[in-house]
Amino acid sequence: MAPSSLRMRILFWFWGLLLLVFIPLYIFLAHTVKNDLLAHGQDRAEHLLEAACWLFSSQADGTNHTFMQNWITEFGSRLETRLTYVSAGRVLADSHVHEQRLDHVEDHGNRPEILAALQGRTGFDIRRSATIDRGLIYAARLCPVDAFPQGIYRVALPLSELYGRLDTLKTRFLSILVACLLASAAASFLVTRNILTSLKNMVGLVSEVGKGAYDRRVHVEQGSEFAPLAEAVNAMAAAISSHVKAMREQKAQLEALFNGLSEGVLTVDQQGRILSVNPAFMRFFPMVQHMEGKTIIEATLEPDLAAAVQRILESRSQQEESLLLSRPGGRELEAKINIYRDPSENLRCVVVVQDVSLPRRMEKIRRDFVANVSHELRTPLTSIKGYTETLLGDPPPEPETARTFLNVIHKNAGHMASMVTDLLKLAKLESEAPLGPLQIVDAHISLEEALDICSPLADAKSVLLEKQLDQQKINVFGDKNQLTQVFQNIVENAIRFSPARGKITIAVRPQGEFVVFSITDQGPGIPREHQDRLFERFYRQDSARSEGNGGTGLGLAICKHIIRNHEGRIWVESVPGEGATFLFTLKIAPATR
């Protein structure tokens, strides 16, 4: 309800009550006062009639009609009333009619007051005079005068005086009514002002709450009729504030969850137009950004995905549909499509996309690993089995031949043991947590220990191990035993692929916060396409380089994990036919910076 409407309604109620009281009172008082005034007029007319009769009787002079007319005219003028003398219905004298016109006055014998006077009583009547055209109160009675014919004296008082007094009373009454109406209007204004102020405050609060000002409250005046309503409005505002806060928190959580998902999520409406998309989906399909309202084919350029979404929307099937998408760069994405209904029962479709490149690549690596392990173990096992069956089934008579067989068995068993040991080392490196705070160690000591281990293998091929170090002490952050393992694996690998009487050079140089170690051989070199995969388990670039090397194929993979745990990196630089250089970095300790 509008404030002005309420004020007018209350005002109309006030006025209606006043009019309901005043109108009957006005009618009653007007009728009563009119009757009283008429009664008073009749009394006055009767008194004037008696006085006129007495005076006329005492002053009458014979039968002179002129005297009678003059006396009645003067007396009526002084009293401001009309006097008439009627005899046998004929008007003999009248204060308001000229003597010469009396003969033309109509017969008055049938007048009500005259008829009553003839019966011996005072007759009264109220009517409009046909003679003088005025409203009058008539009073008539017999007035015997010895010198005149027996007649009736009649007094007529004008009603205008009585009605004037009545109109004055009516005007005063109406003035009082108007004053009461104005007073009631002022009273209604004062009454409604507080009501409207309270309502205005509540309407303002509800409006501001609707605009988001949830902390607003209405001032509650104790004892006020609006106190319960104000308290209810405040409670409503507090409840809305609490609900909105909870909804905002829930929305923020959902948005954080939606935006933080590693899976890409896209929702579309029943027409296949995009409603929302999270950042992960944008990373998979950069073109989808700012494409709300567009179709999937426009945003992703994936017709298979668009067709699958359209198919599931048309079928309204609750069964999930999946498909594999191939993206540039070898990335593979798996899309899962479901439909659902929003709170308004509108059909929606959600597409969840995740990158399965790594799991599929890891699965391939696992299969390759199993195949490589099987191959690496099958070769020595086949050799061991063959020589063992020969020794058991048909042992050679010569001890030297038997010894040769046993040496082959021992060599293959040792190779298998080395492979198992390296596999355990690699598994431990992959499963262990980071090393944590690294200790300061002298890398030169680790290098010397590794060279001591590798010297017999180098001497067997007459390979020279040359160090090009500018200092005898190289302090780095690391684990001494693991660094020794890195030097040993790389140097052994270089010895195996170096020609007889070749040379292996170990050098070191600073590079910012790191120190770079390099181990260079004079082997056949490594083509560029094989260098990135050289640190994978059991990787072989070709049979020429791997034939008869005697390694397990796990040494470089172990080196990669150790260097990574030391926050460094390892790589190879090589030109085919010019040997290979393996390099890795370690953080320099403060003493040698």
N, C-alpha and C positions, 0 to 999 in steps of 0.2 A: 504494500500500500504506500502511495506517495505521501510525503508529509503534508502537502497542501490539501489533499483529499481528506486526510484525517482531521485537520484543523477545521475544514468546512463542515465535515460531518458532525463534529462536536458542536460547532456553532449552530448548525441547523437543529440539532437536538435541543440546545438551550432555547433557541427561538421557538421551536415547536412547543416546548413546555410552557414558555411564557404566553404564547398565543392561546394555548389550550386553557390557560387560567384566565387570561385577560379578555378573550372574546366573549365567553359566557358572562363574565363579570360586567363587561361593557354593555352587553345586551340587557342584562338584569338591571343595572344601574340606570341605563338610558330609559328603560321602560318605567322604572320606579320614579325617577326624577321627573319624567314627563308627566306621569299621573299626579305626582305631588304638586308640580307647577300648575297643572290644569285645575287641581282642587283649590290651590291657593288663589288662582285667578278667579274661580267661581266664587270663593269667599269674598274676595275683594269686590267683585262685581255686585254681589249681594249687598255688601256694606255700602257701596256707592249708591246702589238702588234705593236703599232705605234712606240714606242721607238726602238724595235727590227728591224723593217723595215728600219727605218732611219739609224740606226747604221750599219746594214748589207749593205745597199746600199752605204753608204759612205766608207766602209772598204772592199767591195768585191774586189777580186783579180782574174780577168779573169774568166775562167770557171773551176777552180780547185774545183772539188767536195770534195776533201779531206779538203781543206781550209774551205769550207762551213760546212762540218760535224764537224770539230774541233771548228770552231767559234760558231756554234749553241750549241755544247755540253758544251763549256766553259761558254757561256752566260747563258744557262739554269741552269747550276750548280750554277753560281753566284746569279742568281735571284730565285733559288729554284723553277723553273718552267720547264715545258716541251715545247720545241720549235720544230716545224716540218715545213719543206718546201716541198710542194707538187706541182708537175707540171704534168698536164694531168692525174691526178689521181694517179700518181706514187710518192712515198715518196723518195725524193732525199736526205734529211738529217733529222735526228731526234736526239734530245739531249738524249733520253733515249734508243736508239737502236744503236748497234754497226754498224759501216759502212759495215762490211762484211755481216751483216744480213739484210741490207736494201732491197736486192733483194727478200727476202722472206716475206717482209711485204705485206699484202694484199692491194688491190687497194683501195684508199681513195676517189675515184671520186664520190662515192654515199653518202658521209657523209653530213649531213644536213648543217653544217657550211661551207663545201667546196662548196656545191651547191649554198648557199646564196652568198658566196664570188665571185663566177663566174658571178653572176648577178650584180656585181659592188658595193655591200654593205658589211658591216661587218656582218659576220655570227656567230651566237651563238648556242651552244647546251650543254646540261648537260646529261652525260651518263657515263657508266662504259667502260673504255677502254679495248678492247679485246687484245690489244698488251701488255700492262703492267699490266692489271688486277687491275685497280684503278679507283675510281670515280673521274671525272674531269669536269671542266668548260672549254668549248672550245670557242675560238674566232679566226676567220679567215678572211683574206682580201687579195686582190691582192697586190702583192709587186713587181713591175717591177724593175728588175736589168739588166742593159745593158749587163753585161758579162755573165748572166745566162739565161736559158730558162724562158719564162714567167711562173710564178708560184704563188702559194698562200702561204703566211706565216700564220702559225697557232700557237697560244699560248694556252696551257692547264694548268690551275691552279688546284691543288688538292682540292677536296671537304672536305677532312679530317680537314683542317684548319678551314673552314667555319663551318663544323658540330661540331668541337671542341668548337668553340666559342658559337655555339647554345646550345651544351650540358652544357657548363658552365652557360649560362643564365638559362637553365632549372633547373640545380642543385641549383642555387641560388633561383630560384622561388620556387622549392620544399622545400628548407630549410626554406624560409619565411613561406610556408604553414605549415610545421611541427611546426615552432615556434608559428604560430597563433593557431594551434591545441592545443599545450601545454598551451599557454596562455589562450585559451578558457576553457581548462580543469581546470586550476587554478581558472579562473573566475567563472566557474560553481560550483567548490568546495566552493568558498567564498559565492556565491549566495545561494547555497543549505544548507550551514552550519547553517545559521540562521533559514532557513525554517525547516530543519530537527531537530534543537534544539527545536523549538516551537512545532513541531509535536511530538517529543520524550517526551517533558514535558506533552503534552496533553494525549498521549498514556499511559505514566506513571500514570497520574492522574486517567484516566479511569480504568487502571488496579488496582490501589490502592483502588479506590472506590469500584471496584468489590470485593476486598478482605476485605472490611469493614472500610477503612479509609475515612469516610464520611466527615471529616473536612478539607480535603486537597483541595487546590485551585491552579490554574495556575496564574503566574504573568502576568498581562496584560500590554504591552507596548503601550502607547497611540500613535496613528498614524500608528501602524503596521497593515499590511493587515490581520494579524491573530487576531487582537484585537476583532472583532465581534465573531469569532469562539471561542476564549479563553473565552470571556464573556458568550457565549452560553454554553460552557463546564462547566464553574463555576456555572452558573445557574442550569444546569442539576445536578451537584454534590450536590448543595444546596437543590434542589427539592428531589433528592433521599434521602439525609440525613433526610429531613423533613418527607418524606414518611416512611422511615425505622424507624425513631423515633416514629412516630405515630403507625406503625405496632407493634413495640416492646412494646409500652405502651398498645396497645390493646391486644397483646398477653399476657402481664403480667397480665392485668385485667382479661382476660379470664381464664388464668391459676389459678389466685387467686380465681376467682369465681368457677372454676372447682374443685380446691383442697379444697375450703372452703365449698362446698356443704355438707349438712348433709346427703343427699341422695347419694347412691353409683351409679356411672355412668360408664358404660363399652360400648365401641364401637367395632364392629367387621366388617370385610370386607365381600364381597359376598361369600367367601368360608367358612365363619364362624370362621375365625381366629382373635384373639384379636389384636386390634390396639392400644387402650389406655384404661387406668383405673385410677380412682381417689382414693385418700386415704380412703374415706368413704367405697368404694367398697372393698378395701383391709381389712378394719376392719371387714366387714361382711364375707369375704372369704379370710382369710390370705394366702391361697395357691396360689392366683392369682398373687402375687407379682413376678415380673421378668418373667412373663409368656407370654409376647408379642409374637405373632406369633403362639401360641398354640390355641387349640380349647377350647370351653367353658366347655365341659365335662372334659377335662384334668385339667382345672384350678379350677373349682368349685365343681366337683363331683356331679353335680345336673343334672341328665338326663332329668327331666321335663323341666328345663330352656333351656337346649341345644336343646331339641326337639321343643320347642316353637319358638326359634330363627330360627332354620332351616326351620320350617314350614312357618314363615312369610317371610323369604328370598325367598323361592321357590314360594310362592304365590304372592309376591311383592304387598301385600295388604297394603293400606295406613291406614287401620283401626288398632287402638291400641289394643294390646292383653295384658291381665293381668293374673297373676297367683300368688298363695300364696305358699311360701316356708317355711317349718318348719326346724329350725336350732337347734343344740344341746343347752341345757340349757333352753328350752321352748321359745326361741326367734322365732318370726314369722316375715317373710319378705314378702313384696308385690313387685313384679317385673312387670314393665310396659315396653312393647317392641314396638318400632316403627322403621320404615325404612325411609331413606332419601338418597339423592344423593349429593355427594361432588361437588366442583367446576369443577372437571373433568368428571362429570356425572357418576361416579362409584357408584354402589349401596352399601350402608352402613346400618348397623343396630345398634341402640342404646338401651341399657338396663338400666333402672332407677330403683334402688332398694331402698326402704325405710323400716325402722323398724316400724312395726305397732303393736309391742308387747304392748307398753304403751297405745296407743289409745284403743286397744281391751281390755286390762286389765281395763282401766278406764271405758270403756263401760260396762264391767261385774260388776265393782264396782257400777256403776250407777244403773244398773238393780237390783243388790243385795240391794243397798240402798233403792230404791223405794219399793222393796219387803219387806225389814225389817221395813221401816217406816209404810208401809201399815199394816204389821202384828202387830207392836207395837201399832198403833192407833186403829186397829180393835178390839183388846181385850178389852180395857177400854170402847170403844164406844159401843161394844156389851153389856157389863155389864150395862153401863148407860142406853142404850135403853131398856134393859129388865126390870130393876127396874123402869124406868120411865113409861113404858107401864103398869106394874103391879099397880103402884100408881094411874095411870090415869084410868085404866080399872076396877080394883077390889081393891080399897084401903083397907088395913087391918084395922080392927076396933080398934086394940090396938095401942095407940100412940107410945109405945116402938118399935113395929115392924116397923111402918112407919119411926121412927127416925133411926132405923138400916138401912133401905133401903136408906134413905137420906145420911147417913154417907158413905155408899158404893159408892153412886153417887158422893159425894164430894171427896172421896179418888181417884176415877178414874179420875175425872176432874182435880184434883191436879197433878196426874201423867202425864196426857196429857199436862197440862200447863208447867210442868218441862221439858217434852220432847221438847216442842216447844221452850222454853227458851234455852235449851242446843243446839238445832239445830241452833238457831239464833247466839248463841255465836260461835259455830263451823264455821258457814258460815262467820262470821265477821273475825275470826282469819285466815281463808283461803284466804279471799279476801283482807285483809289489807296488806299494804307494811310493810317491816321490821320496827322494832321499832325505828331504828336510834340510836343515842347515848343513852345508858342506864344510869339510875341514880344509885347512890350508896344507897342501901336500907339495912335495918337490917332484914335478913331472919327470925330471931327469933321472931320478932314482927308478921310477916305474919303467922308463924307457930302457935303462941299463938291465933291469931284471928281465924284460921281454927279450932283449938282444941276447942275453946269456942263454935263454931257453931256445931261441931260434938258431943259435950258432951252429949246432951239429947239422941241422938241415941245410944251412947255407954252405958249410964246409963240404958237405956231400956233393954239392953242385958247383963248388968253387965260386960261389957268389960273394962279392965284396959288400959288406955292410958299412956304409960311410955316413958319419954324423957331421953335419954342418951347423954347429951350435955356437953362438957368440958368447954364451955364459954357461957355467957349470951348474948353476942352480936356477930352476924355473918354477917359481911358486904359483900354484893355481888352486882354485877351489875344486875339490873333488874327493873321490874315494880311491886310495892308492891301489888296491887290488883290482878294481874294475878298470882303472886306467892301464894297468899292466896288461889286462886281458885285451884291451883295445889295441895297444901297440903290438902285442903278440899276434893277434888275429890278422892285422893288416900286413905285418912284416912276413908272416908265414905265407899269406896269400901272394905277396909279391915274389917271394922266393920260388914258390911252385910255378909261377908263370914266367919267371926270368930264364933266359938262356944260360947255358953253362958258361962259367967265367964272366957272368954279367955283374952289374953293380946296382945296388939299391942305396938311394940317398935319403937320409932323414934330416929335415931342416925345420926351423922354427922362426917365426917372425911375429912382432906385435901388430895388432889391428884394433885400435881404440881400446875398449874395455876388455878385449879378448886377446888371446895368443893363438896363432894358427900353426898347427903342425902339418907337415906335408911329407909323404912317403912316396918316392918316385922309383918305379922299376923300368926295365928295358924290355918288357915283354911285347906281345903282339899288339897291344892296345885294345881299346873298347869302342865300338861304333856308338855314335850319338844316340841312336834309338834304344840302345840297351842300358845306357848309363843311369836313367831314372829308376829302372827296375832291378838294378844290380844288388840292392840291399834287401830284396825280398828273399824269403826262405827258399832254398833249393833252386834259385834261379840260375839257369845256364844260358850264356849268350849263344854258344854254338859248341859243337863237339870238338873243334880244333883247339879252343881255349881250355875246355874242361877235361879233355882226354888225359887220363892218368895223373890228374893233379893230386889225388889222394885226400882231398878235403871232404868235409861233410856237407858243404853247401849252406851252412848256418852261421859261419863266422862273421860275415859282414852284417847279417841281420842282428846278431848280438851286439856288434859295434854300434849300429844305429840306435838301438834302445838305450845303451849305456850313455852315449853322447847326448841323447835327448833328455835323459834323466839328469844330466849335468848342465842343462839349459844351453847346450851348444848345438851345432849342426855339423853334419858330415856329408861330403859329396865327392865326386870323382871328376877329374879332368883328363881327357885322353884324346889322342889323334891316332887312328888305326895305323899300325906299323911303327909308331914312335913311343911305345910304352904308355904307362898310365900313372897318374899322380892322385893318391887318395889324400884328402884334406879334412881336418876337423878342427873345431874351435873349442876353447875352454876359457872360463872367466879368469882373468889375472887376479891373483891375490895382492893385497896392499904392499907387501914387501918388495915386489918387483915392478910396481907401476911407475 
